[in-house]
Amino acid sequence: MRLSIVIPAFNEEERLPGMLARLGAATRGGEVEILVVDDGSADRTAAIAADAGARVLRLERNDGRGAAVRAGMDEARGDLILEMDADGSVDFEAIGRFVAHLDAHPGVDGLVGSRNADGAVITVPQPFLRVFLGNGFLYAAKALFGWDVTDFTLGFKMFRRDAARDVIRHQFDSGYVAEAELLVAARGRGWRVQELPVRWSEHGGSRVRPLLECGRSLRGLLAMTYRAWAGAYDAPPERPSFAAAARKTKALYTGFGWPALFARIRFITAPYDRLEPYVPASGLVIDLGCGYGTFSHLLALMAPARRVLGLDLDAVKIARAPRGGANVVNRLGDIRTETLDPAACILLVHVLHHLDSFEAQERLLASCREKLNDGGRLVICEVNSAPRWKYGLGWLADRVLYPGDPIFYRFPAEMKELLSRSGFRSETRLVHEGTPFSHAVYVCTKA
């Protein structure tokens, strides 16, 4: 079975028929099972789901959305498992798009739908009070867990089966906070999770009572904070979480000098957590312009099967880069003249705009293409022009750190054309949440 769609439902006899009809039409012809989890309904929810051709799992009592999702994911047969709301508020085009993204990115274990990410569309908004309280919950969760995610609570999350089964065993809340805890557990357990925009509409009929849920959500957040402190979401040694690898990376930089300070700043200014899942978990990975080796060490810690080589032209930075594990080396070198094994991945993180001309960018891209193996990947992170105030902060930082140096920015439309001209197929991800700067990430393969 390719995909299981898990739909928790409590007394949904009115909204379910239309939603299941639309969902059936959207997934017709695919290897898909639709699993409706009747969470102790007192109406005809189960019978309506069965009449529509869905597989039905009935729970004896109403234990809450979290319990229903756990039961459904445990019962699901698909290689991929999507949990979604019974009202079908997310446009179903996202289903195929999410599947295609996981197929194209084997290093990604789960995807979170977002109403707030760049590219998301809200056609019918929620009432003001729900938006206001939802944003309050989001900012509280960000403050407690320090993440860049723009939408914790949307019921539209897709996982690979192994990840889903592990996550539900470390997700404990059965109420409104359950959606957020799925993400907390997934990230804490070391699964690579990314966020994609969706098209969303308010369908009405929600049983969520905003003021009542406000208190419950606060209690749920405090409970999650305690469980995180107690180690309930800790990852196993063979699959370190991003947070654990980041702590170990920072610990390599001892003392109070600039390299130690820069390493800590880098985790704030660079979207390492969004970049890492695009990097293959094994093979030769080349971090070009590695500087003090911050990202090189992180990549090596997160996947021991990677052979990470950091190359930089700055001898002073390389001399001050700390020694890491056995699978990482940072050294002086120029990829244009190096003789190397074919690479599984090459990274250019805030490198291209510091070259001495636009022509030099094209020459470097040509060298990268030559050094990649046939299935290799080039991952680029560059400055983006929006939002303007974050672009302005990035521009100012470049002027302060590199006074007098020319800066050669290329923004997404121009970068897309350059990458195509250089022999790459590319996809663009706009990233600015969670960092003070605005970034565009380009994930490229040989055309």
Buried (B, 14 or more C-beta within 10 A) or exposed (E): EEBBBBBBBBBBBEBBBEBBEEBBEBBEEEEBBBBBBBBBBEBBBBEBBBEBEBBBBBBEEBBBBBBBBBBBBBBBEBBBBBBBBBBBBBBBEBBEBBBEBBEEBEBBBBBBBBBBBBEBEBEEEBEEEBBEBBEEBBEBBBEBBEBBBBBBBBBBBBBBBEBBBBBBEBBBBBBBBBBBBBBBBBBBBBBBBBBBBBBBBBBEEBEEEBEEBBEBBBEBBEBBBEBBEEEBBBBEEEBBBBBBBBEBBBEBBEEEEEBBEBBBEBBEBBBBBBBBBBBBBEBBBBBBBBBBBBBBBBBBBBBBEBBBBBBBEBEEBBEBBBEBEEBBBBEEBEBEEEEBEEBBBBBBBBBBBBBEEBEEBBEBBEBBBEBBBEEBBBBBBBBBBBEEEBBEBBBEBBEEEEEEEEEBBBBBEEBBEBBEEBBBEBBBBBBBBBBEBBBBBBBBBBE
